[in-house]
Amino acid sequence: MTGRRCLAGSRARGAVLALIAVAFVLGFGIGRWSAESEPGLAASAPEVSEPRAPVAVAVPASPRPETSAPRTVGEPSANPGSTGPRIAIVIDDLGRSVAMVDELRSLGVPLTYAVLPFESRTPEVVAYLFSLGLEMLCHVPMEAQRNVDPGPGALRRSMSGAEIRSTTARALAAVPDAVGVNNHMGSAFSEDSGSMAPFLEVVAGHGLFFLDSRTSADTQGMIVASRLGMRAVERNVFLDRDRTRGRIRNEFRRALALSSGGTPAVAIGHPYDETLEVLGEEIPRALEQGFVFVTVAELVASEPGRAK
């Protein structure tokens, strides 16, 4: 009788352990799926904070040896050979989802992908963009007005010149294949020429161009870049400060109007569902009208009047 009880107890314990093992495996698989398929992730419009999981501010190991010089990369321009008005679209705040890259690629035109250097999946996103030959910017977080949190690794006016240089270098090391840099938030930092100078000195020293996101009307970005003699360009359309589809559509069409008037447009947006939906509808119409979609690097290379 005692032997039977022992055997039954042993079998019961074995069954419990087996159930625990199955639950662990299923939980691990679900966790991996959820991380890969996370939806539309970007920070809201510049200077608007968002909930974020805490992320350690550390430079991840580069997935491949760093190149000694920036590469000009990107998918072939839509409407190849066309001399129509040109527009460059930058998608900011990447670094938290690899799957989002494929959603953006489905738009079917060249884009410039701006990757935050210290986000949860930055190394994977950078490696994937590199494998596809897509153009990357290092999207450097900077101090904002009104105490809005720009996220981990942000440049701040309280830093010394040496601290600004080292923090910038760490950000660039996290996105080693970037061909340029643009600012994430930064309405406070970009107004301070004394802070912008050491930042842009490091950017120029890496042979990269600067795209001023213009989160402040008083930004000193282009002024300091010109003084340093480096390549630079500025955003002239912000697609989704207001995330309603009608406003996004209006801003996109404003970019087309600027381009038609002889000013190649640089439009910045985010991977919001609303933005992707509007771009998916409007881009085919723009292509039919003869507009040419290019990367920011292409504009910088071909517009000496705007790229200092």
KOLVO-946048 format. One record per residue (C-alpha): x, y, z. Coordinates in steps of 0.5 Angstrom, whole numbers, padded with zeros to 4 digits, always signed. Layout:
% residues N
XYZ ...
% end
This chain:
% residues 308
+0000+0000+0000 +0006+0005+0002 +0009+0003-0005 +0003+0005-0009 +0002+0012-0005 +0009+0013-0006 +0009+0011-0014 +0002+0016-0014 +0006+0021-0011 +0012+0021-0016 +0007+0021-0022 +0003+0027-0019 +0010+0031-0018 +0012+0029-0025 +0006+0031-0028 +0006+0038-0024 +0013+0039-0027 +0011+0037-0034 +0006+0043-0034 +0010+0048-0031 +0015+0046-0037 +0010+0047-0042 +0008+0054-0039 +0015+0056-0039 +0016+0055-0046 +0009+0057-0048 +0010+0064-0044 +0017+0065-0048 +0014+0064-0055 +0009+0069-0053 +0014+0074-0051 +0018+0073-0057 +0012+0074-0061 +0010+0080-0058 +0016+0084-0058 +0017+0082-0065 +0010+0085-0067 +0009+0091-0063 +0005+0096-0066 +0006+0103-0068 +0011+0105-0063 +0014+0112-0064 +0015+0118-0060 +0009+0123-0061 +0011+0130-0065 +0017+0133-0062 +0017+0136-0055 +0011+0131-0053 +0013+0125-0049 +0011+0118-0049 +0011+0112-0044 +0017+0108-0045 +0020+0102-0042 +0026+0104-0038 +0032+0102-0043 +0040+0102-0040 +0044+0107-0044 +0049+0103-0046 +0053+0103-0053 +0051+0096-0056 +0056+0092-0060 +0056+0094-0067 +0053+0088-0071 +0059+0088-0076 +0065+0092-0077 +0065+0100-0077 +0066+0103-0084 +0071+0108-0084 +0067+0113-0088 +0060+0114-0089 +0056+0110-0095 +0051+0113-0099 +0045+0108-0099 +0038+0107-0101 +0033+0104-0105 +0033+0106-0112 +0029+0113-0113 +0022+0112-0115 +0021+0115-0122 +0028+0113-0124 +0031+0118-0130 +0025+0123-0128 +0027+0130-0127 +0020+0132-0123 +0020+0135-0117 +0023+0132-0111 +0021+0130-0104 +0025+0126-0099 +0021+0123-0093 +0024+0122-0086 +0021+0117-0081 +0024+0119-0074 +0024+0115-0068 +0026+0108-0070 +0029+0103-0066 +0024+0099-0062 +0021+0094-0068 +0024+0091-0073 +0018+0089-0076 +0016+0096-0077 +0022+0097-0083 +0018+0092-0087 +0011+0096-0086 +0015+0102-0088 +0018+0099-0094 +0011+0097-0097 +0010+0104-0099 +0015+0103-0105 +0019+0109-0105 +0026+0111-0102 +0025+0113-0095 +0031+0116-0090 +0030+0112-0083 +0032+0116-0077 +0034+0111-0071 +0034+0113-0064 +0041+0110-0061 +0039+0107-0054 +0032+0104-0056 +0031+0097-0054 +0032+0094-0061 +0036+0099-0064 +0042+0094-0065 +0037+0089-0069 +0034+0095-0073 +0041+0098-0075 +0043+0091-0077 +0037+0090-0081 +0037+0096-0085 +0044+0095-0086 +0042+0088-0089 +0037+0092-0094 +0042+0097-0096 +0037+0103-0093 +0039+0110-0091 +0040+0111-0084 +0040+0117-0079 +0043+0117-0072 +0037+0121-0069 +0040+0124-0063 +0036+0125-0057 +0037+0133-0054 +0034+0137-0048 +0027+0139-0050 +0023+0145-0047 +0018+0144-0041 +0022+0139-0038 +0019+0134-0043 +0023+0127-0043 +0027+0126-0049 +0029+0119-0047 +0036+0116-0046 +0042+0118-0048 +0040+0126-0049 +0045+0131-0050 +0043+0137-0045 +0046+0144-0044 +0048+0143-0037 +0054+0138-0040 +0061+0141-0041 +0063+0141-0048 +0067+0134-0047 +0061+0131-0044 +0057+0133-0051 +0063+0130-0055 +0063+0124-0051 +0055+0123-0051 +0055+0124-0059 +0060+0119-0060 +0057+0114-0056 +0050+0115-0060 +0054+0115-0067 +0057+0108-0065 +0050+0105-0063 +0048+0107-0071 +0055+0106-0074 +0052+0106-0081 +0049+0112-0081 +0050+0117-0087 +0047+0123-0083 +0045+0126-0076 +0038+0129-0074 +0035+0131-0067 +0030+0128-0063 +0026+0134-0060 +0032+0139-0058 +0028+0145-0057 +0032+0147-0052 +0039+0144-0054 +0038+0147-0061 +0037+0154-0059 +0044+0154-0055 +0050+0155-0060 +0055+0154-0055 +0052+0147-0054 +0051+0145-0061 +0058+0147-0063 +0061+0141-0060 +0056+0136-0062 +0056+0138-0069 +0064+0138-0069 +0063+0131-0067 +0058+0130-0073 +0063+0133-0078 +0069+0129-0076 +0065+0123-0077 +0064+0125-0084 +0056+0126-0083 +0051+0131-0085 +0046+0134-0081 +0039+0135-0082 +0036+0140-0077 +0029+0137-0075 +0027+0145-0073 +0024+0143-0067 +0025+0150-0065 +0024+0157-0069 +0030+0159-0066 +0035+0153-0067 +0042+0155-0069 +0043+0148-0072 +0044+0151-0079 +0048+0157-0077 +0053+0153-0073 +0053+0148-0079 +0055+0153-0084 +0060+0156-0079 +0064+0149-0079 +0063+0149-0086 +0059+0142-0086 +0054+0139-0090 +0047+0141-0087 +0040+0141-0089 +0033+0143-0085 +0026+0140-0085 +0021+0144-0088 +0015+0140-0087 +0013+0136-0081 +0007+0131-0083 +0004+0129-0077 +0005+0134-0071 -0003+0133-0071 -0004+0126-0072 -0011+0127-0075 -0011+0124-0082 -0014+0130-0086 -0008+0134-0083 -0003+0129-0085 -0006+0129-0092 -0005+0137-0092 +0002+0137-0090 +0004+0132-0095 +0001+0136-0100 +0004+0142-0098 +0011+0138-0098 +0009+0137-0106 +0007+0144-0107 +0014+0146-0104 +0017+0142-0109 +0013+0144-0115 +0015+0151-0113 +0023+0149-0114 +0024+0148-0106 +0026+0140-0105 +0022+0138-0099 +0024+0135-0093 +0018+0132-0090 +0019+0129-0083 +0014+0124-0080 +0013+0118-0075 +0011+0111-0076 +0004+0112-0074 -0002+0108-0077 -0005+0114-0079 +0001+0117-0082 +0003+0110-0086 -0005+0110-0088 -0004+0117-0091 +0002+0116-0094 +0000+0109-0097 -0006+0113-0101 -0002+0119-0103 +0005+0117-0105 +0002+0113-0111 -0002+0119-0113 +0004+0123-0113 +0008+0118-0117 +0003+0119-0122 +0004+0126-0122 +0011+0126-0124 +0014+0127-0117 +0021+0124-0115 +0022+0121-0108 +0029+0121-0106 +0033+0120-0100 +0036+0126-0096 +0043+0124-0098 +0041+0125-0105 +0038+0132-0103 +0044+0134-0099 +0049+0132-0105 +0045+0135-0110 +0043+0142-0107 +0049+0146-0106 +0045+0152-0104 +0042+0148-0098 +0047+0144-0096 +0053+0148-0093 
% end
